Amino acid sequence: MIAAVKFLHIAALAIWCAGVIALPLLLAKHDADHEQMDYARLRMLTHRAYTFIVTPAAVITIAAGTTLIFMRQVFTPWMFAKLVGVGALVLLHAWIGHITLIVGERQGAYAPPRLWGPAALSLAFIAIVAILILVLAKPPIDGGLAPDWLTAPRDQPLPVDEVPM
């Protein structure tokens, strides 16, 4: 069962990462100087790729990954560091969706900022490489990143009268 969920997770992750890299390249091709038919075709391709391929792959990746965390009981510091990288991919995914929506609603009156495509690609590569390094190396991360007052009991009473059971 774990192998099937892991296969689903990796397959969906490959599609999601490819989409996060390819969509900024597609959006960079949007140019208001194109004829309306070419612009509409490129706009529909971008919108459908984001909506019907990349976003479902992201949802499946996160759902299968969450399932794997609980199936394998992987509650280690490197996993939490990996989840920070996944959060960066999610934010980048949302940013790409926002640009896709604006490009479609403004009907050629909006040109994406010139530097946003390379910035999105750089962020995607950094997040993907960081996630791969953390997953493959599983480095021992020292728990000393948090201050002592966060990791040690304070021997203080709870702020409520009853403790729920």
C-alpha atoms as one frame of an Amber mdcrd trajectory, in Angstrom:
protein
   0.000   0.000   0.000   2.814   2.399   0.855   4.474   1.739  -2.513   1.272
   2.634  -4.401   0.797   5.872  -2.464   4.479   6.738  -2.948   4.176   6.088
  -6.705   1.100   8.329  -6.882   2.916  11.018  -4.876   6.017  10.974  -7.090
   4.051  10.858 -10.356   1.826  13.780  -9.350   4.864  15.670  -8.018   6.638
  15.314 -11.366   3.607  16.756 -13.187   3.217  19.581 -10.633   6.899  20.566
 -10.794   6.884  20.457 -14.592   3.815  22.701 -14.601   5.332  25.178 -12.151
   8.334  25.431 -14.466   6.415  25.432 -17.788   3.575  27.818 -16.941   5.804
  30.892 -16.435   7.366  30.124 -19.821   3.895  29.959 -21.393   2.825  33.160
 -19.682   5.959  34.917 -20.935   4.750  34.173 -24.491   1.595  36.252 -23.940
   2.070  39.428 -25.913  -0.574  42.072 -26.567   0.837  42.554 -30.084  -0.279
  39.056 -31.161  -3.427  38.694 -33.206  -6.531  38.062 -31.133  -6.879  34.446
 -32.309  -3.287  33.576 -31.366  -3.603  35.372 -28.039  -6.872  33.586 -27.236
  -5.421  30.189 -28.158  -2.361  30.710 -25.962  -4.523  32.081 -23.170  -6.840
  29.031 -23.246  -3.867  26.647 -23.331  -2.370  28.331 -20.262  -5.668  28.436
 -18.405  -6.554  24.812 -19.113  -3.068  23.564 -18.262  -3.224  25.380 -14.932
  -6.798  24.389 -14.127  -7.022  20.820 -15.403  -3.453  19.485 -15.156  -1.193
  21.386 -12.765  -3.667  22.183  -9.972  -5.081  18.620  -9.705  -1.504  17.310
  -9.703  -0.676  19.682  -6.836  -3.702  18.536  -4.843  -2.892  14.858  -5.423
   0.764  15.459  -4.504  -0.118  17.122  -1.222  -2.812  14.574  -0.344  -0.569
  11.590  -1.100   2.367  13.206   0.701   0.268  13.862   3.789  -0.935  10.261
   3.690   2.663   9.044   3.460   3.703  11.154   6.440   1.106   9.453   8.606
   1.581   5.977   7.122   5.346   6.041   7.682   5.229   8.113  10.904   7.854
  10.519   9.572   7.744  13.327  12.116  11.384  14.370  11.941  13.024  17.809
  11.559  14.073  17.201   7.947  10.426  16.501   7.049   9.318  19.820   8.536
  12.083  21.565   6.585  10.816  19.803   3.452   7.307  21.054   4.178   8.668
  24.614   4.130   9.870  23.941   0.576   6.464  22.516  -0.309   4.890  25.678
   1.095   7.137  27.723  -1.211   5.907  25.649  -4.177   2.305  26.212  -3.106
   2.862  29.986  -2.911   4.531  29.963  -6.318   1.629  27.914  -7.700  -0.855
  30.480  -6.361   1.184  33.351  -7.802   1.220  31.701 -11.235  -2.553  31.192
 -10.982  -3.011  34.868 -10.125  -0.990  35.965 -13.163  -2.913  33.479 -15.346
  -6.212  34.926 -14.149  -5.151  38.532 -14.701  -3.846  37.786 -18.202  -7.174
  36.158 -19.118  -9.438  38.811 -17.628  -7.695  41.822 -19.108  -7.950  40.500
 -22.702  -4.577  41.640 -23.958  -4.505  44.843 -21.909  -2.137  43.292 -19.363
   1.435  42.264 -19.940   3.056  40.233 -17.169   6.064  41.997 -15.605   9.245
  41.258 -17.544  11.225  39.818 -14.634   8.468  37.719 -13.080   9.076  34.717
 -15.360  12.764  34.293 -14.501  11.999  34.984 -10.838   9.300  32.291 -10.815
  11.624  29.810 -12.519  14.420  30.569 -10.049  12.116  30.120  -7.060  10.751
  26.882  -8.510  14.225  25.435  -9.090  15.397  26.445  -5.614  12.331  24.917
  -3.930  12.448  21.713  -6.002  16.177  21.186  -5.450  15.848  21.905  -1.714
  13.004  19.383  -1.435  14.981  16.749  -3.355  18.080  17.243  -1.199  16.058
  16.985   2.011  14.171  13.879   0.878  17.133  12.017  -0.559  19.747  12.947
   2.064  17.458  13.017   5.122  20.039  15.141   6.941  20.093  15.097  10.740
  18.848  18.555  11.632  19.677  19.622  15.151  16.666  20.428  17.256  18.534
  23.434  18.668  17.017  25.824  16.160  14.309  26.893  18.596  15.121  28.755
  21.819  15.051  26.826  25.104  11.883  28.535  26.324  10.007  26.954  23.391
  11.339  23.441  23.879  11.315  23.053  27.679   8.275  22.786  29.954   7.510
  25.991  31.843   5.802  24.406  34.898   2.965  26.901  34.720  -0.766  26.175
  35.033  -2.978  26.159  31.990  -5.059  29.306  31.436  -8.303  27.292  31.670
  -9.988  25.701  34.700 -10.783  22.354  33.118  -8.592  20.254  30.906 -10.549
  18.572  28.086 -10.264  14.800  28.036
